[in-house]
């Protein structure tokens, strides 16, 4: 089959599917490096205290990113891979907000000189599981302790089935300006199979109201590889989303990880699209978004050229953290709530996952740290290279050499040997000053980034059980 030349962006769905089929392996998404599978319980609350003190010493001009995990959901979606708590009894969830307030107060006390943030993200779970007044009360407390910079991004994820215009009104009044809506698929049979039933009209009404309240960068999440998806129905979903006039879209591969998320065992594996069909589903979405004028962002996102993500990509300033692709992330990421992950002064720090242990720590006045990993110098060097590839499709070699005091060719000799096969295939370019991902190579940027992942080749290459989901 004929593939696109290396200097042309492949749009044709058949060529896209053929290329993906040749590179569909297990691999990380690189929201962090080292990835979360390297976290361990050797990172303690005392370690976090020391790093917060270092972060505070940087001074007020260095902005933070804040992530708040709100884990409660009314129902469990069978495709979900997030850390959630399912209950229809909302009174059970109310005390959690009080615990979060305590954690906010503790962190603010340790960061007296670092109270300004460039990014605030509410994730879940379902942040809008709570009533608007409850959210306003908690967020008012947070904003009393941490101040958004001018132009800061205040964002949240919403489940359309429980989110009302009153939620958006309350959040807009607090300064929220970006929203991401989980749609996954609009086909009734698929929605029934995954336990996520919602209509196109619901989506349209919420988007229209969000725009009237000043939200921008409106994003819709889709998932391919779900049970009962077909080429025809998934293309109808993609076309419908484009017709909604969204600014951004994420098209995620369904990560079937029943060894991690036991509820996924309830899905009928016989209903999953076979591998070749799954690849064609993404190829369809990519073709349609590009034809509609969207720019490919990283590995699975699309944005209109005038959207902030599109502009950041063209200017080479796109970044990536646990909230995904970002334009204005802070120098340190503070995670709040159960399972939340922070990135502070060279270490990833994750909170307790169990609500009971999180509660016990917070009530005792202790930071609820469960695990993490302190990055070595090698980790930071590789993290820089991997994130530049994942975000901006290229690495400025002299810049890396100056920053870390290394000779790139010598330091990465083994990695460059692995990269050579992608170069021969026209997926990457390598010169003494730059590694570039070609427009064709953008499709498999995860695979290209894996060439620089020391943990993958030294620890996980021979794992008997899968550690990561498939790259496609």
C-alpha positions in Angstrom: 0.0 0.0 0.0 1.3 3.5 -0.9 2.0 5.7 2.1 2.4 9.4 2.2 5.8 10.9 1.5 7.7 12.0 4.6 7.1 15.7 4.0 3.4 15.3 3.7 0.8 14.9 6.4 -1.1 11.7 5.8 -4.8 12.4 5.7 -6.1 9.4 3.8 -7.7 6.9 6.2 -6.3 3.8 4.5 -2.7 5.0 4.5 -3.1 6.1 8.2 -4.5 2.7 9.2 -1.7 0.8 7.4 1.0 2.9 9.1 -0.6 2.5 12.6 -0.9 -1.3 12.1 2.9 -1.6 11.7 3.6 0.3 15.0 0.8 -0.9 17.3 2.7 -2.0 20.4 2.4 -1.6 24.2 3.7 1.7 25.4 3.3 4.7 27.8 1.3 7.9 27.1 4.1 10.0 28.7 2.0 12.3 30.8 5.1 11.9 33.0 8.6 10.5 32.8 9.4 8.3 34.6 5.8 6.9 34.2 3.6 6.1 37.1 4.6 2.4 37.0 7.9 3.5 38.5 6.3 5.2 41.6 7.1 3.6 44.9 6.3 4.1 48.6 9.8 5.4 49.3 8.5 9.0 48.8 7.1 10.2 52.1 5.2 13.2 53.5 8.6 14.4 54.9 10.1 14.3 51.4 7.1 16.3 50.1 7.5 18.8 52.9 11.1 19.4 51.9 10.2 19.8 48.2 7.4 22.2 49.1 9.9 24.3 51.0 12.2 24.4 48.0 9.2 25.3 45.8 8.3 28.1 48.2 11.8 29.5 48.1 11.6 30.1 44.3 9.4 33.1 45.1 6.1 34.6 44.0 7.0 35.1 40.3 6.9 31.3 39.5 3.3 30.2 38.9 1.8 26.9 40.1 -0.5 24.5 38.4 -3.2 23.0 40.6 -5.0 19.8 40.1 -8.0 18.8 42.2 -9.4 15.2 42.1 -13.1 14.9 42.7 -13.6 11.2 42.5 -17.4 10.7 43.0 -19.7 9.5 40.2 -23.3 8.5 40.2 -22.7 5.5 38.0 -19.7 3.6 36.7 -18.9 3.8 33.0 -17.6 0.4 32.0 -14.8 1.9 29.8 -13.5 4.1 32.6 -9.9 3.9 33.7 -10.0 6.7 36.3 -9.9 6.4 40.1 -13.5 6.9 41.1 -16.0 6.3 43.9 -19.5 5.3 42.8 -22.5 6.3 45.0 -25.9 7.7 44.4 -26.0 9.0 47.9 -24.6 12.5 47.6 -24.6 13.1 51.3 -21.7 10.6 51.5 -19.6 12.8 49.2 -20.1 16.1 51.0 -17.5 15.5 53.8 -14.8 15.0 51.1 -15.0 18.7 50.2 -14.3 19.6 53.8 -11.2 17.3 53.7 -10.1 19.1 50.5 -10.4 22.4 52.2 -8.1 21.2 55.0 -5.6 20.0 52.4 -5.8 23.4 50.6 -5.1 25.1 53.9 -2.2 22.8 54.7 -0.5 23.4 51.3 -1.1 27.1 51.4 0.6 27.2 54.8 3.7 25.5 53.3 3.7 27.8 50.2 3.3 31.3 51.7 5.4 32.8 48.8 3.9 30.7 46.0 0.1 31.5 46.0 -0.4 32.4 42.3 -1.3 29.8 39.7 -1.5 29.7 35.9 -3.6 26.5 35.6 -6.3 25.0 37.8 -7.9 21.8 36.6 -10.8 19.9 38.2 -10.8 16.2 37.3 -12.5 13.1 38.4 -14.6 11.2 38.7 -17.3 13.8 38.0 -16.6 17.3 39.3 -20.2 18.3 38.6 -21.4 15.4 40.8 -21.7 18.1 43.4 -24.3 20.8 43.4 -23.3 24.2 42.1 -23.4 25.7 45.6 -21.2 23.0 47.0 -18.6 23.6 44.3 -18.8 27.3 44.8 -18.2 26.9 48.5 -15.1 24.7 48.0 -13.7 26.7 45.2 -14.2 29.9 47.1 -12.0 28.5 49.8 -9.3 27.5 47.3 -9.4 30.9 45.6 -9.0 32.6 49.0 -5.7 30.8 49.4 -4.4 30.7 45.8 -4.8 33.5 43.2 -5.1 33.0 39.4 -2.7 35.0 37.3 -4.2 37.2 34.5 -5.0 34.9 31.7 -4.9 31.7 33.8 -6.7 28.6 32.6 -9.4 27.4 35.0 -10.7 24.2 33.5 -12.9 21.2 34.4 -14.1 17.9 33.0 -17.8 17.3 32.9 -20.2 14.4 32.5 -23.0 15.8 30.3 -25.6 13.6 32.0 -25.3 15.4 35.4 -24.0 18.8 34.4 -26.5 21.7 34.3 -26.4 25.2 33.0 -26.4 26.2 36.7 -23.1 24.4 37.1 -21.6 26.3 34.3 -23.0 29.6 35.6 -21.5 29.1 39.0 -18.1 28.1 37.6 -18.1 31.0 35.2 -18.8 33.4 38.1 -15.6 32.0 39.7 -13.5 32.6 36.6 -13.6 29.2 35.0 -13.0 29.5 31.3 -12.4 26.1 29.8 -14.4 22.9 29.8 -13.9 19.4 28.5 -16.9 17.2 27.8 -16.8 13.4 27.7 -18.9 12.2 24.8 -17.0 8.9 23.8 -19.5 7.9 21.1 -23.0 9.0 20.2 -24.2 5.7 18.9 -27.1 4.4 21.1 -25.9 0.7 21.0 -22.4 1.7 21.9 -23.6 3.9 24.8 -25.7 1.1 26.1 -22.8 -1.3 26.0 -20.5 1.0 28.0 -23.1 2.3 30.4 -22.9 6.0 29.2 -26.2 7.1 27.6 -26.4 10.7 26.6 -27.7 12.6 23.5 -26.3 14.9 20.9 -28.8 17.5 22.0 -27.5 17.4 25.6 -24.0 18.1 24.3 -25.1 20.9 22.0 -27.1 22.7 24.7 -24.2 22.6 27.1 -21.7 23.8 24.5 -23.9 26.7 23.5 -24.5 27.7 27.1 -20.7 27.5 27.9 -20.0 29.8 25.0 -22.5 32.4 26.3 -20.7 32.3 29.7 -17.3 32.9 28.2 -15.8 29.4 28.1 -13.3 28.9 25.3 -11.1 26.1 24.1 -14.2 23.9 24.5 -13.1 20.2 24.1 -14.9 17.0 23.5 -13.4 13.6 24.3 -14.1 10.6 22.0 -12.9 7.0 22.4 -12.3 4.5 19.7 -12.1 0.7 20.2 -15.3 0.5 22.2 -17.8 -2.4 21.9 -20.0 -2.4 18.8 -18.3 0.6 17.1 -18.3 0.4 13.3 -16.7 2.6 10.7 -20.0 4.1 9.6 -21.3 4.9 13.1 -18.1 6.3 14.4 -17.8 8.6 11.4 -21.3 9.8 12.1 -20.1 10.6 15.7 -17.1 12.5 14.5 -19.1 14.5 12.0 -21.6 15.4 14.6 -18.9 16.6 17.0 -17.3 18.7 14.2 -20.8 20.1 13.5 -21.0 21.3 17.1 -18.2 23.8 16.5 -15.9 22.6 19.2 -12.4 24.1 19.5 -10.6 21.0 20.4 -11.1 17.2 20.4 -9.3 14.3 22.0 -9.6 10.9 20.3 -8.4 8.4 22.8 -7.7 4.7 22.2 -9.8 2.6 24.6 -7.4 1.2 27.2 -8.7 -2.3 28.0 -6.9 -3.0 31.3 -9.1 -5.4 33.2 -6.1 -6.5 35.3 -6.1 -2.9 36.7 -9.8 -2.0 36.4 -11.8 -5.0 37.3 -15.2 -3.5 36.2 -14.0 -3.7 32.6 -14.5 -7.4 32.8 -18.2 -6.7 32.4 -17.6 -5.6 28.9 -18.2 -8.3 26.2 -14.8 -8.8 24.6 -16.5 -10.4 21.6 -18.1 -7.0 20.9 -14.8 -5.2 20.6 -13.7 -4.0 17.2 -11.0 -6.3 15.9 -7.5 -4.8 15.7 -7.6 -3.7 12.0 -11.0 -2.1 12.5 -9.9 -0.3 15.6 -7.0 1.3 13.6 -9.4 2.3 10.9 -11.6 4.1 13.5 -8.8 6.4 14.5 -7.9 6.9 10.9 -11.4 8.0 10.1 -11.4 10.5 13.0 -8.1 11.9 12.0 -9.1 12.2 8.3 -12.3 14.0 9.2 -10.8 16.4 11.7 -7.9 17.4 9.4 -10.3 17.8 6.5 -12.4 20.1 8.8 -9.3 22.3 9.3 -8.2 21.1 12.7 -4.5 20.8 13.5 -3.1 17.6 15.0 -1.8 18.2 18.5 0.6 15.6 19.9 -0.6 12.0 19.4 -4.3 12.1 19.7 -5.6 15.7 20.0 -6.9 18.1 17.4 -7.4 21.8 17.7 -8.5 24.6 15.4 -5.5 26.7 14.2 -6.7 29.8 16.1 -7.2 27.9 19.4 -4.6 28.3 22.1 -3.3 24.8 21.6 -3.0 25.2 17.9 -1.0 28.4 18.3 1.2 26.9 21.0 2.1 24.0 18.7 3.1 26.3 15.9 5.2 28.5 18.3 6.9 25.4 19.9 5.7 26.1 23.4 3.3 23.2 23.9 3.7 21.3 27.2 2.4 18.1 28.7 1.5 17.1 32.3 -0.9 14.9 34.1 -3.8 17.0 32.8 -2.7 16.4 29.2 -1.5 19.0 26.8 -1.1 22.5 28.2 -0.2 26.0 27.1 0.6 27.7 30.4 1.5 25.1 33.0 3.1 26.2 36.2 6.7 25.4 37.3 5.3 23.1 39.9 2.1 21.0 39.9 0.2 20.6 43.2 -2.2 17.7 43.4 -5.1 17.8 45.8 -7.5 15.0 46.7 -7.2 11.2 46.7 -4.9 9.7 44.1 -3.9 13.2 42.8 -0.3 13.5 41.5 1.9 16.5 41.9 5.2 17.4 40.3 7.3 19.4 42.7 10.9 20.3 42.6 12.1 17.2 40.8 9.7 14.6 42.2 6.3 13.2 41.4 4.2 12.8 44.5 0.9 10.9 44.6 -1.7 11.1 47.4 -3.3 8.2 49.1 -5.8 6.4 46.9 -8.1 5.1 49.6 -10.5 7.6 51.0 -10.1 6.3 54.5 -6.4 6.6 54.6 -6.5 10.0 52.9 -9.0 11.2 55.5 -6.9 9.9 58.4 -3.8 11.8 57.2 -5.7 15.1 56.5 -7.5 15.0 59.9 -4.1 14.4 61.6 -2.7 17.5 59.9 -0.4 15.4 57.7 0.1 15.6 53.9 -1.6 12.5 52.5 1.4 11.2 50.5 1.3 7.5 49.5 4.1 7.2 46.9 6.0 8.8 44.1 9.4 9.0 42.5 12.3 11.4 42.8 13.8 12.0 39.4 17.5 11.5 38.7 19.5 13.8 36.4 19.2 11.1 33.7 15.4 11.1 34.2 15.2 14.9 33.8 17.4 14.7 30.6 15.2 12.0 29.1 12.0 13.7 30.3 13.0 16.8 28.4 13.7 15.0 25.2 10.5 12.8 25.4 8.2 15.8 26.2 9.7 17.9 23.4 8.9 15.0 21.0 5.5 14.4 22.4 4.5 18.1 22.4 6.5 19.9 19.7 7.6 17.1 17.4 11.2 18.0 17.7 14.3 18.3 19.9 16.8 21.2 19.7 20.0 19.2 20.4 22.3 22.1 21.2 19.7 23.5 23.7 19.6 20.1 25.5 23.4 20.0 25.5 23.8 23.4 27.0 21.0 22.9 29.6 22.4 19.6 30.9 26.1 19.8 30.0 26.2 16.6 27.9 27.3 15.6 24.4 24.0 14.4 23.0 25.4 11.9 20.5 27.4 10.1 23.1 24.8 10.3 25.9 22.1 9.0 23.7 24.1 6.6 21.5 21.9 3.6 22.2 18.7 5.6 21.9 19.8 7.0 18.5 20.5 3.5 17.3 16.9 2.6 18.1 15.7 5.8 16.4 17.6 4.9 13.2 14.9 2.5 12.1 12.3 5.2 12.3 14.6 7.5 10.4 15.0 4.9 7.6 11.2 4.6 7.4 10.8 8.4 6.9 9.2 8.9 10.3 12.0 11.0 11.9 14.9 13.1 10.9 18.2 13.3 12.7 20.9 15.9 12.2 23.7 17.2 14.5 21.4 20.0 15.7 17.9 18.6 15.6 15.7 15.5 15.9 12.5 16.0 14.1 9.3 14.0 13.7 8.1 14.1 10.2 4.4 14.7 9.4 4.0 11.0 8.8 5.9 10.2 12.0 3.5 12.4 14.0 1.1 9.5 13.9 3.4 7.3 15.9 5.1 9.9 18.1 4.7 7.6 21.2 6.8 4.9 19.5 9.5 7.5 18.6 9.6 8.8 22.2 9.9 5.2 23.5 13.4 5.1 21.9 14.6 7.4 24.7 12.8 5.5 27.5 15.5 3.7 29.5 12.9 2.1 31.8 11.0 0.5 28.9 14.1 -1.3 27.5 15.8 -2.1 30.8 12.8 -3.0 33.0 9.7 -3.7 30.9 10.9 -5.2 27.6 10.6 -8.7 29.0 7.5 -8.3 31.2 5.3 -11.3 31.0 2.2 -9.3 31.7 1.3 -6.1 30.0 2.2 -2.9 31.9 0.9 -0.3 29.4 -2.0 -0.1 27.0 -1.5 -0.4 23.3 -0.1 2.7 21.5 -2.9 2.5 19.0 
